[in-house]
C-alpha cells in the first residue's frame, strides 16, 4: 500500500512524503524539500514522522521552493539525493559526499518497496523531472511545475490511480492580477505553470482513458487562484469519477491512500 502526504505545496515551499510498506517495514521518499530545516522537522512531526525515517530525497528541479533545505537534510541524516544532471549543474555541483544519485527521464530506481519512474516536463528549469511511483499494485503520480501537458507527460500518467496535480492559476485572475507583465507571461507561458483549465483537461482525459480516481490539486498560486476555483474546474471535468482534494502552502494535505 502507498500512502502520501503533502507537507506544503505552493510558492512558500513544496515537499511531499510518499510511504510504502515492505513486509513489516515502512519506507519513505521525500519529494522536494522546499522548506527551512526547522519548518520541515516541524511538519514531519505533525505528520507523525521524524526526519530519520526518511530513506531518500528526490528533487524535481533547482528552484528555491523545491530545493530548500534538501542538501542540509541530506548531510544531517546521510540521505541519498536523487536529481537530474541538469538540476545538479544548476545548483553549482555541490559536494554531496557520495550521496548524489543522478537520474534521468525513464531511469527507474527503488526505495524499499517503492519503484520510482522520473519523467521530463516542460518547465523553465535546467532539467526538471516529475515522477510516478508504484508498489506493484497501484501507481501514484506527482505533477507540478510545468507550462503545458506534453504527449510524453500524458503517456507517463496513463495508469495512475491517484495524481497530485498542479492547478497553479486561474487564467482570468492571472490576467487581471497584480503581477507585472513579464511575470504574467512567464507563469502563463508554455514553460511556466499549469492553469486550472489545462489541469482539468488532463484529469478528464485520465479519468476517461485510464484508472484515475483521486486528484489532489497542488501548487495553487496565492495571488492568482483559489481552492474553490481549482476544485470547480476539476469537478466540472471529472464529476463523481474521482475524489478531489487540495494541498495548500501552509499545511499541505492529510495522509491519503494512493
C-alpha positions, 0 to 999 in steps of 0.5 A: 500500500502507498500512502502520501502526504503533502507537507506544503505545496505552493510558492512558500515551499513544496515537499511531499512524503510518499510511504510504502510498506515492505513486509513489516517495514515502512519506507519513505521518499521525500519529494522536494524539500522546499522548506527551512530545516526547522519548518520541515522537522516541524511538519514531519512531526505533525505528520507523525514522522521524524526526519530519520525515517526518511530513506531518500530525497528526490528533487524535481528541479533547482528552484528555491521552493523545491530545493530548500533545505534538501542538501542540509537534510541530506548531510544531517541524516546521510540521505541519498539525493536523487536529481537530474544532471541538469538540476545538479549543474544548476545548483553549482555541483555541490559536494554531496559526499557520495550521496548524489544519485543522478537520474534521468527521464525513464531511469527507474530506481527503488526505495524499499518497496517503492519503484520510482519512474522520473519523467521530463516536463516542460518547465523553465528549469535546467532539467526538471523531472516529475515522477510516478511511483508504484508498489506493484499494485497501484501507481501514484503520480506527482505533477507540478511545475510545468507550462503545458501537458506534453504527449510524453507527460500524458503517456507517463500518467496513463495508469495512475490511480491517484495524481497530485496535480498542479492547478497553479492559476486561474487564467482570468485572475492571472490576467487581471492580477497584480503581477507585472507583465513579464511575470504574467507571461512567464507563469502563463507561458508554455514553460511556466505553470499549469492553469486550472483549465489545462489541469482539468483537461488532463484529469478528464482525459485520465479519468476517461482513458485510464484508472484515475480516481483521486486528484489532489490539486497542488501548487495553487498560486496565492495571488492568482487562484483559489481552492474553490476555483481549482476544485470547480474546474476539476469537478466540472471535468471529472464529476463523481469519477474521482475524489478531489482534494487540495494541498495548500502552502501552509499545511499541505494535505492529510495522509491519503491512500494512493 
